[in-house]
Each structure stands twice: as C-alpha cells, then as structure tokens.
C-alpha cells in the first residue's frame, strides 16, 4: 500500500511541476559579460572602451525578442572606473 502511495505521489509531483520545468526551458536565454575594469577607460576610436561597450549594448538589447531572458555579469568593477 505504501509503495502505491509513493508511486502516486511521484506521478502527481511530475504532473504538477514537469510542465513548468519544460516551459521555463523553452525560453531562450542570453548572458552578457561586461569587463568593468580600469582597462575599459582606454581610448579607442575617440571614446573609451566602456562607452563603446555601452553603445553596442544599447543597439543589441532593444533588438532582442521579448521572451528572451537576459542576464548581465560584470567583473573587475571593485575600483572606481567611471
């Protein structure tokens, strides 16, 4: 009897949570990695590397589909690098 209860619980669990897991996996994801270290203050083409990165991001992000999950990871930003 207890074995049937466990099996029933297992199928109920899958029935409730599996559709949510499959649905979440169907959305595309993108993660941008930003170098925020002091080297981004170097000048390239009349502007800083950071300004160039911001320009690129301002062009790319608005063009993404609304269902795309977007992440941003910055590294090297422990110091002041405005």
C-alpha positions as a Markdown table, in Angstrom:
| # | Residue | x | y | z |
|---|---|---|---|---|
| 1 | Unk | 0.0 | 0.0 | 0.0 |
| 2 | Unk | 2.8 | 2.4 | 0.9 |
| 3 | Unk | 4.5 | 1.6 | -2.3 |
| 4 | Unk | 1.4 | 2.7 | -4.3 |
| 5 | Unk | 1.2 | 5.9 | -2.3 |
| 6 | Unk | 4.8 | 6.8 | -3.1 |
| 7 | Unk | 4.2 | 6.0 | -6.8 |
| 8 | Unk | 1.1 | 8.1 | -6.8 |
| 9 | Unk | 2.9 | 11.0 | -5.2 |
| 10 | Unk | 5.7 | 10.7 | -7.7 |
| 11 | Unk | 3.3 | 10.9 | -10.7 |
| 12 | Unk | 1.4 | 13.8 | -9.0 |
| 13 | Unk | 4.7 | 15.6 | -8.5 |
| 14 | Unk | 5.7 | 15.2 | -12.1 |
| 15 | Unk | 2.2 | 16.2 | -13.3 |
| 16 | Unk | 2.4 | 19.5 | -11.4 |
| 17 | Unk | 6.0 | 20.5 | -11.9 |
| 18 | Unk | 7.2 | 19.0 | -15.1 |
| 19 | Unk | 5.1 | 21.3 | -17.4 |
| 20 | Unk | 6.6 | 24.3 | -15.5 |
| 21 | Unk | 10.1 | 23.0 | -15.9 |
| 22 | Unk | 9.7 | 22.3 | -19.6 |
| 23 | Unk | 8.1 | 25.7 | -20.2 |
| 24 | Unk | 10.9 | 27.5 | -18.5 |
| 25 | Unk | 13.5 | 25.7 | -20.5 |
| 26 | Unk | 11.8 | 26.7 | -23.8 |
| 27 | Unk | 12.6 | 30.4 | -23.4 |
| 28 | Unk | 15.9 | 31.5 | -25.0 |
| 29 | Unk | 18.5 | 32.9 | -22.6 |
| 30 | Unk | 21.4 | 35.3 | -23.1 |
| 31 | Unk | 24.0 | 36.5 | -20.7 |
| 32 | Unk | 26.2 | 39.5 | -21.4 |
| 33 | Unk | 29.6 | 39.6 | -19.7 |
| 34 | Unk | 31.0 | 43.1 | -19.2 |
| 35 | Unk | 34.6 | 44.0 | -18.4 |
| 36 | Unk | 34.2 | 46.8 | -15.9 |
| 37 | Unk | 37.9 | 47.0 | -15.0 |
| 38 | Unk | 40.1 | 50.1 | -15.3 |
| 39 | Unk | 41.3 | 48.9 | -18.8 |
| 40 | Unk | 37.9 | 50.0 | -20.1 |
| 41 | Unk | 39.0 | 53.6 | -19.7 |
| 42 | Unk | 41.4 | 53.2 | -22.5 |
| 43 | Unk | 40.6 | 55.3 | -25.6 |
| 44 | Unk | 39.6 | 53.5 | -28.8 |
| 45 | Unk | 38.3 | 55.4 | -31.8 |
| 46 | Unk | 37.8 | 58.7 | -29.9 |
| 47 | Unk | 35.8 | 57.2 | -27.0 |
| 48 | Unk | 36.5 | 54.9 | -24.0 |
| 49 | Unk | 36.1 | 51.1 | -24.3 |
| 50 | Unk | 33.3 | 51.4 | -21.7 |
| 51 | Unk | 31.5 | 54.0 | -23.9 |
| 52 | Unk | 31.9 | 51.7 | -26.9 |
| 53 | Unk | 30.5 | 48.7 | -24.9 |
| 54 | Unk | 27.5 | 50.8 | -23.8 |
| 55 | Unk | 26.9 | 51.8 | -27.4 |
| 56 | Unk | 26.9 | 48.2 | -28.5 |
| 57 | Unk | 24.6 | 47.1 | -25.7 |
| 58 | Unk | 22.2 | 49.9 | -26.5 |
| 59 | Unk | 21.9 | 48.5 | -30.0 |
| 60 | Unk | 21.7 | 44.8 | -29.2 |
| 61 | Unk | 19.3 | 44.7 | -26.2 |
| 62 | Unk | 16.4 | 46.5 | -27.8 |
| 63 | Unk | 16.5 | 44.1 | -30.7 |
| 64 | Unk | 16.0 | 41.0 | -28.6 |
| 65 | Unk | 12.7 | 39.3 | -28.6 |
| 66 | Unk | 10.5 | 40.0 | -25.5 |
| 67 | Unk | 10.6 | 36.4 | -24.4 |
| 68 | Unk | 14.4 | 36.3 | -24.2 |
| 69 | Unk | 15.7 | 36.1 | -20.6 |
| 70 | Unk | 18.6 | 38.5 | -20.3 |
| 71 | Unk | 21.5 | 38.4 | -17.8 |
| 72 | Unk | 24.4 | 40.7 | -17.2 |
| 73 | Unk | 27.6 | 39.8 | -15.4 |
| 74 | Unk | 30.2 | 42.5 | -14.7 |
| 75 | Unk | 33.7 | 41.8 | -13.5 |
| 76 | Unk | 36.6 | 44.0 | -12.5 |
| 77 | Unk | 34.4 | 46.6 | -11.0 |
| 78 | Unk | 35.7 | 46.8 | -7.5 |
| 79 | Unk | 37.5 | 50.0 | -8.2 |
| 80 | Unk | 36.2 | 53.3 | -9.3 |
| 81 | Unk | 36.2 | 53.2 | -13.2 |
| 82 | Unk | 33.8 | 55.8 | -14.4 |
